[in-house]
Amino acid sequence: MKRATPDTLYFETGRDNPVTLSVEPGEEFEVKTQLNRGPWLESHPLGPELTERLRGGNPSSGCIRIHGAEPGMMLSVHIGEIRLDPVGFTRFRGTNGAMPGWFNASGVGSHSRIVRIENEFIQWDEHRRLPVRPMVGFIGVAPEYERYANVWGGAWGGNFDVQELTTGAVVYLRVQVPGALLHVGDLHAIQGDGEICGAGGIEASGIVRLRCELRPAPRNLSWPRFEDATHLGVIAMARPCEDAFRHALEGLILWLEEEHGYSRAEAYLWLGQVLEARCTQFVNPTFTYVCKIAKKHL
């Protein structure tokens, strides 16, 4: 099976990134991700070398061309098994979007924690542990014109930090350049809503299995969509946070209108009763909001 590796890391997503792996639609492949720069490097034997190499956030393991992908198509990224490496960490630097410092420190201070991940659990300390809930934080295609650092998210995908993007889910993205140029990275072992620490959840690395499909893009596919066994939803990343919510809500209404037989007015009123929405991260340059509906309500 083909595998994208951390041998080549990209810290920005753009159409000029040299391709490191090519796959066919329907072909399963794996991505071995790189753990973000963090306190784990202090005790690593290659710490200084890796610190210099990890010059940015959320490194993607190369750039993946999907054969036959062209602008005007929709790329469906099916997320399969996620296997986590045994070391993870979380860190708060003392200030971020969730806990701004303004002129002074937030009052919480700078703190970090390195954890072991084994037997499907995160060992928080000698008394507490959490079952893993692995997710893929970064899935993006190359934007048509711009080049973005991997801390950003937008209509091309990118830095989602959404817990629903896990095994069994499908992410739908509009192809913007030939080959789509898929970038993947930033595994988390678990993450709470808001991602308030900034570094995680528990930042992790590991191997994720993927499969991509292509079809003509729906007319109103403006923001990334996702689907799993129980829900379908739209993800938007913007600033301020309320704009991310508005984009995601609009995208979900248009999806229900275009593909599920609702009038626009009926979709709006129905979502007023059954919509599930929340901010999944509040610390990146763009905030992430999810708007979703349970399939039983369709």
C-alpha positions as CSV (number, residue, x, y, z in Angstrom):
1,M,0.0,0.0,0.0
2,K,1.3,3.5,-0.9
3,R,2.2,5.7,2.1
4,A,2.9,9.4,2.4
5,T,5.7,9.9,4.9
6,P,7.2,12.8,6.9
7,D,10.3,12.6,4.8
8,T,9.0,15.8,3.1
9,L,7.0,18.2,5.3
10,Y,5.0,21.1,4.2
11,F,4.1,23.9,6.6
12,E,2.1,25.8,4.0
13,T,-0.6,24.6,1.6
14,G,-0.2,25.8,-2.0
15,R,-0.4,24.7,-5.6
16,D,3.3,25.0,-6.0
17,N,4.2,22.3,-3.4
18,P,6.0,19.5,-5.3
19,V,4.0,16.3,-5.4
20,T,5.4,13.5,-3.2
21,L,2.7,10.8,-3.8
22,S,0.1,10.1,-6.5
23,V,-2.9,7.9,-6.0
24,E,-5.9,6.8,-8.1
25,P,-9.5,7.5,-7.1
26,G,-10.7,4.6,-5.0
27,E,-7.2,3.5,-4.1
28,E,-6.5,3.1,-0.3
29,F,-3.3,4.7,0.9
30,E,-1.8,5.7,4.2
31,V,-0.4,8.9,5.7
32,K,2.3,8.8,8.4
33,T,2.0,12.1,10.2
34,Q,4.6,14.1,12.1
35,L,4.0,15.2,15.7
36,N,3.9,18.9,16.1
37,R,6.8,20.8,17.7
38,G,6.5,20.8,21.4
39,P,7.9,19.9,24.9
40,W,8.5,16.3,23.8
41,L,11.5,17.5,21.9
42,E,13.4,18.5,25.0
43,S,14.2,14.9,25.9
44,H,14.4,13.5,22.3
45,P,17.9,12.5,21.2
46,L,17.4,14.4,18.0
47,G,15.7,17.4,19.7
48,P,17.8,20.2,18.2
49,E,17.7,18.8,14.7
50,L,13.9,18.2,14.8
51,T,13.2,21.6,16.4
52,E,15.0,23.2,13.4
53,R,13.1,21.0,11.0
54,L,9.7,21.6,12.5
55,R,9.7,25.3,11.7
56,G,5.9,25.7,11.6
57,G,2.7,24.3,12.8
58,N,0.6,21.3,11.6
59,P,3.1,19.8,9.1
60,S,1.5,17.9,6.3
61,S,3.3,14.7,5.1
62,G,4.0,15.7,1.6
63,C,1.6,16.7,-1.1
64,I,-0.7,14.0,-2.6
65,R,-2.0,14.2,-6.2
66,I,-5.3,12.5,-6.9
67,H,-5.3,11.3,-10.5
68,G,-8.0,12.9,-12.6
69,A,-9.0,15.6,-10.1
70,E,-9.9,18.8,-11.8
71,P,-11.4,22.1,-10.8
72,G,-15.2,21.8,-10.7
73,M,-15.0,18.3,-9.1
74,M,-15.7,17.4,-5.5
75,L,-13.0,15.3,-3.6
76,S,-14.4,12.9,-1.1
77,V,-11.8,11.9,1.5
78,H,-12.8,8.7,3.4
79,I,-11.1,8.4,6.7
80,G,-10.3,4.8,7.7
81,E,-8.3,3.4,10.6
82,I,-6.1,5.7,12.7
83,R,-3.2,4.2,14.6
84,L,-1.6,6.5,17.1
85,D,2.1,6.6,18.2
86,P,2.8,6.2,21.9
87,V,3.7,9.8,22.8
88,G,1.5,12.9,22.8
89,F,1.4,16.3,24.4
90,T,-0.7,19.3,25.2
91,R,0.5,22.9,25.9
92,F,-0.7,26.3,26.7
93,R,1.8,29.1,26.0
94,G,0.1,31.6,28.4
95,T,-2.1,33.3,25.8
96,N,-4.2,32.5,22.8
97,G,-7.6,33.3,21.3
98,A,-9.5,31.5,24.0
99,M,-7.6,33.1,26.8
100,P,-6.0,36.3,25.5
101,G,-3.3,38.0,27.4
102,W,-3.8,41.5,26.0
103,F,-1.0,43.5,27.7
104,N,-0.2,40.9,30.4
105,A,-0.3,37.2,31.0
106,S,-3.7,35.5,31.2
107,G,-3.2,34.5,34.8
108,V,-3.0,30.8,33.9
109,G,0.6,30.9,32.9
110,S,2.6,28.7,30.4
111,H,2.1,25.0,31.0
112,S,2.5,21.7,29.2
113,R,2.1,18.0,29.7
114,I,3.6,15.0,27.9
115,V,1.5,11.8,28.0
116,R,1.8,8.2,27.1
117,I,-0.7,6.7,24.6
118,E,-1.1,3.0,24.9
119,N,-3.8,0.3,24.8
120,E,-6.3,2.9,23.5
121,F,-5.9,5.1,26.5
122,I,-4.1,8.4,27.3
123,Q,-2.4,8.2,30.6
124,W,-2.9,11.7,32.0
125,D,-1.3,11.1,35.3
126,E,-0.9,8.1,37.7
127,H,-4.5,8.3,38.7
128,R,-6.4,9.5,35.6
129,R,-6.6,8.2,32.0
130,L,-8.8,9.0,29.0
131,P,-9.9,6.6,26.2
132,V,-8.5,7.8,22.9
133,R,-10.8,9.6,20.4
134,P,-8.4,10.0,17.5
135,M,-9.1,12.6,14.8
136,V,-7.4,14.2,11.8
137,G,-6.9,17.9,12.5
138,F,-5.7,18.9,9.1
139,I,-7.1,17.9,5.7
140,G,-6.9,20.4,2.8
141,V,-6.6,20.8,-0.9
142,A,-4.5,23.5,-2.5
143,P,-6.3,26.8,-2.9
144,E,-6.6,28.1,-6.5
145,Y,-4.4,31.2,-6.0
146,E,-3.4,31.7,-2.4
147,R,-0.8,30.0,-0.3
148,Y,-1.6,29.5,3.4
149,A,0.3,28.5,6.5
150,N,-1.1,25.3,7.9
151,V,-2.5,27.0,11.0
152,W,-5.2,28.5,8.8
153,G,-8.4,26.9,7.6
154,G,-10.9,28.0,5.0
155,A,-13.0,26.9,2.0
156,W,-10.1,24.6,0.9
157,G,-10.2,22.8,4.2
158,G,-6.9,22.9,6.1
159,N,-6.8,23.3,9.8
160,F,-10.2,22.0,10.8
161,D,-9.6,20.6,14.4
162,V,-13.0,19.0,14.3
163,Q,-13.6,15.8,16.3
164,E,-16.0,14.4,13.7
165,L,-13.2,13.9,11.2
166,T,-12.3,10.5,12.4
167,T,-12.6,6.8,11.3
168,G,-15.8,6.3,9.3
169,A,-16.2,9.9,8.3
170,V,-16.1,11.4,4.8
171,V,-14.9,14.9,4.1
172,Y,-16.1,16.7,1.0
173,L,-13.9,19.4,-0.6
174,R,-14.2,21.4,-3.8
175,V,-11.2,20.7,-6.0
176,Q,-9.5,24.0,-6.9
177,V,-6.4,23.0,-8.8
178,P,-5.5,20.0,-11.1
179,G,-4.7,16.9,-9.0
180,A,-6.4,18.5,-5.9
181,L,-3.0,18.4,-4.1
182,L,-4.2,16.9,-0.8
183,H,-2.4,17.8,2.4
184,V,-2.9,15.8,5.6
185,G,-1.5,16.0,9.1
186,D,-2.1,17.1,12.7
187,L,-3.5,14.0,14.4
188,H,-5.0,14.5,17.8
189,A,-5.5,11.6,20.3
190,I,-8.4,13.6,21.9
191,Q,-9.7,17.1,21.8
192,G,-12.3,19.1,23.8
193,D,-14.4,21.7,22.1
194,G,-12.7,25.1,21.6
195,E,-9.3,23.5,21.6
196,I,-8.6,25.9,24.4
197,C,-5.0,25.0,25.1
198,G,-3.9,25.8,21.5
199,A,-1.7,22.7,21.3
200,G,-4.4,20.1,21.3
201,G,-6.2,18.3,22.7
202,I,-3.5,15.8,22.9
203,E,-1.2,16.5,19.9
204,A,-0.2,13.1,18.4
205,S,1.3,11.4,15.4
206,G,0.5,8.1,13.8
207,I,-0.8,6.5,10.6
208,V,-4.2,7.2,9.0
209,R,-5.7,5.2,6.2
210,L,-7.5,7.2,3.5
211,R,-9.4,6.7,0.3
212,C,-10.4,9.4,-2.2
213,E,-13.3,9.6,-4.7
214,L,-14.2,12.2,-7.3
215,R,-17.5,13.4,-8.7
216,P,-18.9,16.7,-10.1
217,A,-19.1,19.3,-7.3
218,P,-22.6,20.3,-6.1
219,R,-23.5,23.8,-7.1
220,N,-23.5,25.1,-3.6
221,L,-20.4,23.4,-2.2
222,S,-18.8,26.5,-0.9
223,W,-17.5,25.2,2.5
224,P,-16.3,21.7,3.4
225,R,-18.9,19.2,4.2
226,F,-18.7,15.9,6.2
227,E,-20.8,12.9,6.7
228,D,-20.6,9.9,9.1
229,A,-22.9,7.1,10.2
230,T,-25.3,9.4,12.0
231,H,-24.9,13.0,10.8
232,L,-24.2,15.2,7.9
233,G,-22.8,18.7,8.4
234,V,-20.9,21.7,7.1
235,I,-17.7,23.1,8.6
236,A,-16.6,26.7,8.2
237,M,-13.5,28.5,9.4
238,A,-13.6,32.3,9.7
239,R,-13.0,35.2,12.0
240,P,-14.9,36.4,13.9
241,C,-16.4,33.2,15.3
242,E,-20.0,34.2,14.6
243,D,-19.1,34.5,10.9
244,A,-17.9,30.9,10.9
245,F,-21.3,29.9,12.4
246,R,-23.2,31.8,9.7
247,H,-21.1,30.3,6.9
248,A,-21.7,26.8,8.3
249,L,-25.4,27.3,8.8
250,E,-25.8,28.8,5.3
251,G,-23.9,25.8,3.8
252,L,-26.1,23.3,5.6
253,I,-29.3,25.0,4.5
254,L,-28.1,25.0,0.9
255,W,-27.1,21.3,1.1
256,L,-30.6,20.4,2.4
257,E,-32.2,22.5,-0.4
258,E,-30.0,21.1,-3.2
259,E,-29.9,17.4,-2.3
260,H,-32.5,16.6,0.3
261,G,-35.7,18.0,-1.1
262,Y,-36.2,21.0,1.3
263,S,-37.2,24.4,0.3
264,R,-34.9,27.0,1.7
265,A,-37.5,28.3,4.2
266,E,-38.4,24.8,5.4
267,A,-34.8,23.9,5.9
268,Y,-34.3,27.0,8.0
269,L,-37.3,26.5,10.2
270,W,-36.5,22.7,10.6
271,L,-32.9,23.4,11.6
272,G,-34.3,25.8,14.2
273,Q,-35.6,22.6,16.0
274,V,-32.9,20.0,15.3
275,L,-29.6,21.8,14.4
276,E,-26.5,20.7,16.3
277,A,-23.8,23.4,16.3
278,R,-20.7,24.3,18.2
279,C,-17.3,25.9,18.0
280,T,-14.7,23.2,17.9
281,Q,-11.6,25.5,18.1
282,F,-11.2,29.0,19.2
283,V,-7.5,29.5,19.0
284,N,-6.3,29.4,15.4
285,P,-6.2,32.5,13.1
286,T,-9.6,31.3,11.9
287,F,-12.2,29.8,14.3
288,T,-14.0,26.6,13.4
289,Y,-17.8,26.1,13.6
290,V,-19.7,22.9,12.9
291,C,-23.4,22.9,11.9
292,K,-24.8,19.4,11.5
293,I,-28.1,17.5,11.4
294,A,-28.8,13.9,12.5
295,K,-29.8,11.7,9.5
296,K,-32.9,10.5,11.4
297,H,-34.2,14.1,11.0
298,L,-33.8,14.2,7.3
